[in-house]
Amino acid sequence: MADVTVICGSASDGPVAEKVFETLKEHGVSYDYKVISAHRDPERLDEYVKASDARVFIAIAGLSAASRE
């Protein structure tokens, strides 16, 4: 069981997530990491969150889809 789950909207958010991982490790906090887009796959995200034992969720969302028209 992880205390914290870090969820990124896309793999391109990885550099930001790495900073979060460093901080969590520094403080001895267990964490899980998932890449799940809330916009493209909301059902999968909902299922994951409901099944998770994490007490805290950190969501990281970048601009990977912002330039799409």
GURO-442791 format. One record per residue: residue in three letters; x, y, z of N, C-alpha, C, O in turn; residue number from 1. Coordinates in steps of 0.02 Angstrom, whole numbers, plus 50000, padded with zeros to 5 digits. Example, Ala and Ser with C-alpha at 12.3 -4.5 7.8 and 13.67 -1.06 7.14 Angstrom:
<atoms>
 res neast nnorth   nup caeast canorth  caup ceast cnorth   cup oeast onorth   oup   n
 Ala 50660  49716 50390  50615   49775 50390 50660  49835 50390 50712  49834 50423   1
 Ser 50642  49888 50354  50684   49947 50357 50645  50002 50394 50670  50057 50402   2
</atoms>
This chain:
<atoms>
 res neast nnorth   nup caeast canorth  caup ceast cnorth   cup oeast onorth   oup   n
 Met 50042  49941 50000  50000   50000 50000 50044  50062 50000 50091  50067 50039   1
 Ala 50028  50108 49957  50064   50171 49953 50024  50225 49990 49963  50227 49986   2
 Asp 50060  50268 50024  50026   50324 50058 50001  50376 50009 49949  50407 50019   3
 Val 50040  50385 49955  50025   50437 49905 50024  50405 49836 50065  50362 49821   4
 Thr 49978  50428 49794  49978   50409 49724 49988  50472 49683 49952  50522 49692   5
 Val 50036  50470 49638  50049   50525 49592 50020  50505 49525 50039  50453 49497   6
 Ile 49974  50546 49499  49942   50531 49435 49958  50586 49386 49944  50645 49399   7
 Cys 49987  50567 49330  50002   50615 49276 49953  50605 49219 49931  50549 49205   8
 Gly 49936  50659 49186  49891   50655 49130 49923  50625 49068 49889  50597 49026   9
 Ser 49990  50632 49063  50026   50602 49007 50098  50591 49028 50122  50620 49077  10
 Ala 50133  50550 48989  50203   50535 49004 50246  50598 48998 50300  50601 49029  11
 Ser 50224  50647 48960  50264   50709 48952 50267  50749 49017 50307  50795 49023  12
 Asp 50226  50731 49066  50228   50764 49132 50281  50733 49177 50288  50753 49235  13
 Gly 50318  50684 49152  50368   50648 49191 50419  50692 49227 50433  50679 49285  14
 Pro 50446  50744 49194  50495   50786 49229 50467  50820 49292 50503  50828 49341  15
 Val 50405  50839 49290  50374   50869 49350 50364  50814 49403 50376  50826 49462  16
 Ala 50342  50756 49381  50332   50700 49428 50397  50681 49462 50397  50665 49522  17
 Glu 50452  50682 49427  50517   50665 49456 50534  50710 49515 50562  50686 49565  18
 Lys 50516  50773 49511  50527   50819 49567 50485  50799 49628 50508  50803 49685  19
 Val 50424  50777 49614  50380   50754 49667 50409  50691 49700 50410  50685 49761  20
 Phe 50432  50644 49658  50461   50582 49684 50520  50596 49729 50527  50566 49782  21
 Glu 50563  50642 49708  50622   50660 49749 50601  50684 49818 50630  50665 49868  22
 Thr 50551  50727 49820  50527   50754 49884 50496  50699 49927 50509  50696 49987  23
 Leu 50456  50655 49897  50425   50601 49935 50478  50554 49963 50474  50534 50021  24
 Lys 50527  50536 49921  50581   50493 49944 50620  50525 50001 50638  50492 50050  25
 Glu 50633  50589 49995  50671   50627 50046 50636  50623 50114 50670  50623 50165  26
 His 50570  50619 50113  50532   50617 50175 50508  50547 50193 50469  50538 50240  27
 Gly 50531  50497 50157  50514   50427 50173 50442  50409 50161 50415  50366 50195  28
 Val 50411  50442 50113  50340   50430 50098 50335  50379 50041 50365  50388 49989  29
 Ser 50296  50326 50052  50286   50277 49999 50237  50306 49948 50190  50342 49964  30
 Tyr 50250  50288 49884  50207   50315 49832 50200  50266 49774 50240  50220 49765  31
 Asp 50147  50278 49737  50133   50241 49676 50129  50293 49620 50115  50351 49634  32
 Tyr 50141  50273 49559  50140   50319 49503 50100  50290 49445 50111  50232 49426  33
 Lys 50055  50328 49418  50015   50307 49361 50010  50363 49311 50009  50422 49329  34
 Val 50006  50345 49248  49991   50393 49194 49922  50375 49169 49912  50324 49136  35
 Ile 49874  50419 49184  49804   50408 49163 49775  50476 49147 49773  50521 49190  36
 Ser 49752  50484 49087  49722   50548 49067 49650  50552 49090 49609  50510 49074  37
 Ala 49636  50604 49129  49567   50614 49153 49521  50634 49095 49460  50624 49098  38
 His 49550  50663 49043  49510   50686 48986 49498  50630 48936 49443  50624 48908  39
 Arg 49549  50589 48924  49543   50536 48874 49517  50470 48902 49489  50430 48865  40
 Asp 49526  50459 48966  49508   50395 48996 49479  50404 49066 49505  50375 49114  41
 Pro 49426  50444 49073  49399   50459 49140 49374  50397 49177 49378  50395 49239  42
 Glu 49348  50347 49141  49323   50287 49175 49381  50249 49207 49375  50225 49263  43
 Arg 49436  50243 49171  49495   50208 49198 49521  50244 49260 49539  50212 49309  44
 Leu 49523  50310 49256  49547   50349 49314 49501  50339 49374 49524  50329 49430  45
 Asp 49437  50341 49362  49388   50332 49416 49396  50263 49448 49395  50257 49509  46
 Glu 49403  50212 49408  49412   50144 49434 49477  50139 49475 49478  50108 49528  47
 Tyr 49530  50169 49450  49594   50166 49485 49589  50200 49554 49611  50172 49604  48
 Val 49561  50259 49555  49556   50297 49618 49512  50260 49668 49529  50256 49727  49
 Lys 49457  50233 49646  49412   50196 49691 49445  50134 49720 49431  50115 49777  50
 Ala 49489  50102 49682  49521   50040 49704 49585  50053 49744 49612  50008 49776  51
 Ser 49609  50114 49743  49672   50131 49776 49666  50135 49852 49613  50155 49878  52
 Asp 49719  50117 49887  49722   50124 49959 49758  50188 49979 49766  50202 50039  53
 Ala 49779  50228 49931  49816   50289 49946 49774  50336 49987 49712  50339 49980  54
 Arg 49807  50373 50031  49773   50423 50072 49776  50492 50040 49735  50535 50055  55
 Val 49825  50502 49996  49834   50566 49963 49845  50554 49888 49880  50507 49869  56
 Phe 49815  50596 49847  49825   50593 49775 49855  50659 49752 49832  50713 49770  57
 Ile 49907  50654 49712  49937   50713 49682 49926  50707 49607 49949  50659 49576  58
 Ala 49892  50756 49578  49877   50755 49506 49922  50806 49471 49927  50863 49492  59
 Ile 49953  50783 49418  49996   50826 49378 49969  50827 49307 49964  50775 49275  60
 Ala 49950  50885 49283  49922   50890 49216 49959  50946 49179 49960  51004 49202  61
 Gly 49987  50928 49123  50023   50977 49083 49982  51002 49025 49921  51003 49028  62
 Leu 50017  51020 48974  49983   51048 48915 49991  51003 48854 49991  51028 48798  63
 Ser 49997  50938 48863  50010   50893 48807 49955  50896 48754 49970  50887 48694  64
 Ala 49894  50908 48773  49840   50911 48724 49818  50982 48708 49771  50992 48669  65
 Ala 49849  51031 48738  49827   51100 48731 49833  51126 48661 49793  51169 48640  66
 Ser 49881  51103 48623  49891   51129 48555 49850  51092 48502 49851  51111 48444  67
 Arg 49815  51041 48522  49775   51003 48474 49711  51041 48457 49680  51072 48500  68
 Glu 49694  51038 48394  49632   51072 48373 49586  51024 48339 49531  51043 48318  69
</atoms>
